[in-house]
């Protein structure tokens, strides 16, 4: 399979992206990497690789660019060219750690929406204490949503959990301020009714944010505004917690000795709760897979995003979601 990769997007681009690509080439012999960006930054070990194709671009979409305008004006940017390669059938999926809004716009304007999908959804898989993780959507593709949009998110998340994560009967939850049926806003109340009446879903009702990391559901649905805030709260809390642990275990000789004894367990815990280990966020509802790696991705995070893109293509998840959508038309 062929993956189109924007090597210029992200806080640590291009080096972290290229290091992640190198890891991906070693791990996945069935993947051909199409790299879009400045050829001068690509080391010879990659550019001469028999499964690497370099596509020279002259522009970069930055984090400060207005998304839609940048996509329309910077036609030769690494991100736009990568998305165009998917549209033209030159690649099976594309990946970028760059400007999230611009990647969403590229997905919509270039790759295109699937028939029957009103709004795409940005959907990462987040860690849980049991190690299974859950699909969370939407986390920012659309800050405003209607009940029908959340209903479609649930269908897409369900299809993804089954086809890619191999969950036989995914539990679908609706994020709310309480678990009671009549809790929440007009949006959540109307969405609750739609999901409750959908026989193809294993809808478990409302779920609360405090229960997400305990694995309360396999798929959790919300609007992009709420989802983005919850996502960043989880990331910030995890980062602060590990910083406090590091500070505590380096505060004295006794603490350092304790850290030495517990190091293996601490690394296991960090691995369980590190979002980087779960890859990027998939943009559901498009004609082909588009993966958004975290802006601060290091090489390991980029590698896992490549792994995720490979899984999406291999499982033909776009087709699975399309079938789910057409069933409901």
C-alpha positions in Angstrom: 0.0 0.0 0.0 1.0 3.6 -0.5 1.0 6.3 2.2 1.3 10.0 1.3 3.1 11.8 4.2 3.5 15.5 4.8 7.0 15.8 6.1 6.9 19.6 6.7 3.9 19.7 9.2 4.3 19.6 13.0 6.2 21.1 15.8 9.2 18.9 15.3 9.1 18.6 11.5 10.8 17.5 9.4 13.2 15.5 11.5 10.7 13.8 13.8 8.5 12.9 10.8 11.5 11.5 8.8 12.7 9.5 11.8 9.1 8.1 12.2 9.1 7.2 8.5 12.4 5.3 8.9 10.8 3.3 11.8 7.8 2.6 9.6 9.9 1.3 6.7 11.6 -1.1 9.0 8.4 -2.4 10.6 6.1 -2.5 7.6 7.6 -4.1 4.5 4.3 -3.8 2.6 4.2 0.0 2.8 5.6 2.4 0.2 6.1 5.9 1.6 5.5 9.0 -0.6 7.1 11.9 1.1 5.9 15.4 0.3 8.2 18.4 1.2 11.6 19.9 0.7 13.9 17.2 -0.8 17.0 19.0 0.7 15.9 17.9 4.3 15.5 14.2 3.4 18.7 12.2 4.1 20.1 9.9 1.4 19.3 6.8 3.5 15.6 7.6 2.9 15.6 9.3 -0.5 17.4 6.3 -2.0 15.3 3.7 -0.3 13.5 1.4 -2.7 10.1 2.0 -1.0 10.4 5.8 -0.8 9.2 8.2 -3.4 10.1 11.9 -2.9 7.7 14.6 -4.2 9.3 18.1 -4.1 7.0 20.9 -2.9 7.7 24.6 -2.5 5.2 25.7 0.1 4.3 24.9 3.7 1.1 25.4 5.6 1.9 26.8 9.0 0.0 26.7 12.3 -0.7 30.4 11.8 -2.4 30.0 8.4 -6.1 30.3 8.1 -7.1 26.7 7.1 -9.4 27.0 4.2 -7.6 30.0 2.6 -4.2 28.2 3.0 -5.5 25.0 1.3 -6.9 27.0 -1.6 -3.9 29.3 -2.1 -1.0 27.1 -1.2 -1.5 24.5 -4.0 2.1 23.4 -3.8 2.2 22.9 -0.1 3.3 19.5 1.3 -0.1 19.0 2.9 -2.2 19.8 -0.1 0.0 17.7 -2.4 -0.3 14.7 -0.1 -4.1 15.0 0.0 -4.2 15.4 -3.8 -2.2 12.2 -4.2 -5.0 10.4 -2.4 -7.6 12.0 -4.6 -5.8 11.0 -7.7 -5.3 7.4 -6.6 -1.6 7.8 -6.3 -1.8 7.0 -2.6 -4.2 5.0 -0.4 -4.1 7.4 2.6 -2.4 10.5 3.8 -0.9 11.6 7.1 0.1 15.0 8.5 1.1 16.4 11.9 0.5 20.0 10.6 -2.3 22.5 11.0 -5.4 20.5 12.1 -7.9 22.9 10.5 -6.0 22.8 7.2 -5.9 19.0 7.2 -9.7 18.9 7.8 -10.2 21.4 4.9 -7.9 19.3 2.7 -9.9 16.2 3.5 -13.2 17.9 2.7 -12.1 20.0 -0.4 -9.6 17.6 -1.9 -10.2 14.0 -0.8 -13.9 14.5 -0.5 -16.7 13.3 1.8 -18.4 10.0 1.5 -21.9 9.9 0.3 -24.4 10.2 3.1 -22.0 11.8 5.6 -23.0 15.4 6.4 -20.0 16.2 8.6 -16.6 14.4 9.0 -15.4 13.7 12.5 -11.8 13.8 13.9 -11.5 10.6 16.0 -8.4 9.6 18.0 -8.2 6.4 20.1 -7.5 7.4 23.7 -5.9 5.2 26.4 -7.8 3.5 29.2 -6.6 2.0 32.5 -7.3 -1.5 31.2 -5.2 -0.9 28.1 -8.0 -1.4 25.6 -8.6 2.3 24.7 -11.7 3.9 23.2 -12.6 5.8 20.1 -13.5 9.4 20.8 -15.3 11.6 18.2 -15.5 14.4 17.3 -12.5 16.2 18.8 -12.5 19.3 16.7 -13.4 18.8 13.0 -16.7 20.7 13.7 -17.2 22.9 16.8 -20.9 22.9 16.2 -23.1 19.9 15.6 -26.7 18.8 15.2 -28.2 15.6 16.6 -28.0 13.9 13.1 -24.3 14.6 13.0 -23.6 12.9 16.4 -25.8 10.0 15.2 -23.6 9.6 12.2 -20.5 9.9 14.4 -21.8 6.9 16.4 -22.3 4.9 13.2 -18.8 5.7 12.0 -17.2 5.0 15.3 -19.0 1.7 15.6 -17.8 0.7 12.1 -14.2 1.7 13.0 -14.2 -0.2 16.3 -15.4 -3.3 14.7 -13.3 -3.3 11.5 -10.0 -1.9 12.8 -10.0 -2.4 16.6 -11.8 -5.8 16.3 -14.4 -5.1 19.0 -17.2 -7.6 18.3 -20.0 -5.5 19.8 -18.7 -2.0 20.5 -20.4 -0.2 23.4 -21.4 3.3 22.2 -21.8 6.1 24.8 -22.9 9.7 24.5 -20.8 12.1 26.5 -23.0 14.1 28.9 -23.0 15.8 32.3 -24.8 12.8 33.9 -25.8 9.2 33.1 -29.6 9.8 33.5 -31.5 9.6 30.3 -32.9 13.2 30.4 -29.7 14.9 31.3 -28.0 17.6 29.2 -28.8 20.0 26.5 -31.3 19.9 23.7 -28.5 18.5 21.5 -27.7 15.6 23.8 -31.3 14.8 24.5 -32.2 14.6 20.8 -29.1 12.6 20.1 -29.9 10.2 22.9 -33.3 9.4 21.3 -31.7 8.8 17.9 -29.1 6.5 19.3 -31.5 4.7 21.6 -33.7 3.9 18.6 -30.9 2.6 16.4 -31.0 -1.2 16.6 -27.6 -1.7 14.9 -25.8 0.0 17.8 -25.0 -1.3 21.3 -25.9 2.1 22.8 -25.2 2.1 26.6 -26.6 5.6 27.2 -25.0 8.7 28.6 -21.4 8.5 30.0 -19.5 11.0 32.1 -16.1 12.5 31.4 -14.7 11.2 34.7 -15.4 7.6 33.6 -13.7 7.7 30.1 -10.3 6.5 31.2 -11.9 3.6 33.1 -13.1 2.1 29.8 -16.8 2.8 30.3 -17.4 2.6 26.5 -15.6 1.5 23.3 -16.9 4.5 21.3 -17.8 7.9 22.9 -19.6 10.5 20.9 -19.8 14.3 21.4 -19.6 17.6 19.5 -16.2 18.9 18.4 -16.1 21.8 20.8 -16.7 19.6 23.9 -14.5 16.8 22.5 -11.6 19.1 21.9 -11.7 20.5 25.5 -12.0 17.0 27.0 -9.1 15.7 24.9 -6.8 18.6 25.9 -7.8 18.2 29.5 -6.9 14.5 29.4 -3.6 15.2 27.7 -2.8 18.1 30.1 -3.7 16.1 33.2 -1.6 13.1 32.1 1.4 15.3 31.3 1.1 17.1 34.7 0.8 13.8 36.6 3.9 12.4 35.1 5.8 15.6 35.7 4.8 15.5 39.4 5.9 11.8 39.6 9.3 12.7 38.0 9.8 15.5 40.4 8.8 13.4 43.4 11.1 10.5 42.5 14.1 12.8 42.1 13.5 14.8 45.3 15.8 12.8 47.6 18.2 9.8 47.6 15.4 7.6 49.2 13.0 8.7 46.4 15.6 7.9 43.7 16.2 4.5 45.2 12.5 3.8 45.2 12.3 5.0 41.6 15.0 2.6 40.6 12.9 -0.3 42.1 9.7 0.9 40.4 11.1 2.0 37.1 9.8 -1.0 35.1 6.3 -0.5 36.5 6.4 3.3 35.9 7.4 2.8 32.3 4.5 0.3 31.9 2.1 2.8 33.4 3.4 5.6 31.1 3.0 3.4 28.1 -0.6 2.7 29.0 -1.5 6.3 29.3 0.6 7.9 26.6 -1.5 9.1 23.7 1.5 8.9 21.4 1.3 5.1 21.6 -2.2 5.1 20.0 -1.3 6.9 16.8 -3.1 9.9 15.3 -6.7 11.0 14.9 -8.5 9.6 11.9 -10.8 11.9 9.9 -13.9 9.7 9.5 -16.4 10.3 6.7 -14.0 10.8 3.8 -13.6 8.8 0.7 -10.1 7.6 1.8 -8.2 7.6 5.1 -6.7 10.8 6.4 -4.7 10.7 9.6 -3.9 13.7 11.8 -0.8 13.0 14.0 -0.4 15.2 17.1 1.3 18.5 16.4 4.0 17.7 19.0 4.6 14.2 17.7 8.1 12.7 18.1 9.4 9.9 15.9 7.6 7.2 18.0 4.2 9.0 17.7 4.7 9.4 13.9 5.5 5.7 13.7 2.3 4.8 15.4 0.3 7.2 13.2 1.8 5.4 10.2 0.8 2.1 11.8 -2.7 3.4 12.2 -2.9 4.6 8.6 -1.8 1.2 7.4 -4.5 -0.5 9.5 -7.1 1.9 8.1 -6.2 1.0 4.5 -5.8 -2.7 5.3 -9.2 -2.9 7.0 -10.8 -0.9 4.2 -12.4 1.2 6.9 -13.7 3.9 4.5 -15.8 1.2 2.8 -17.0 -0.2 6.1 -18.2 3.3 7.2 -19.8 3.9 3.8 -21.8 0.6 4.0 -22.9 1.7 7.5 -24.0 5.1 6.2 -25.9 3.7 3.2 -27.7 1.2 5.4 -29.2 4.2 7.2 -30.2 6.2 4.2 
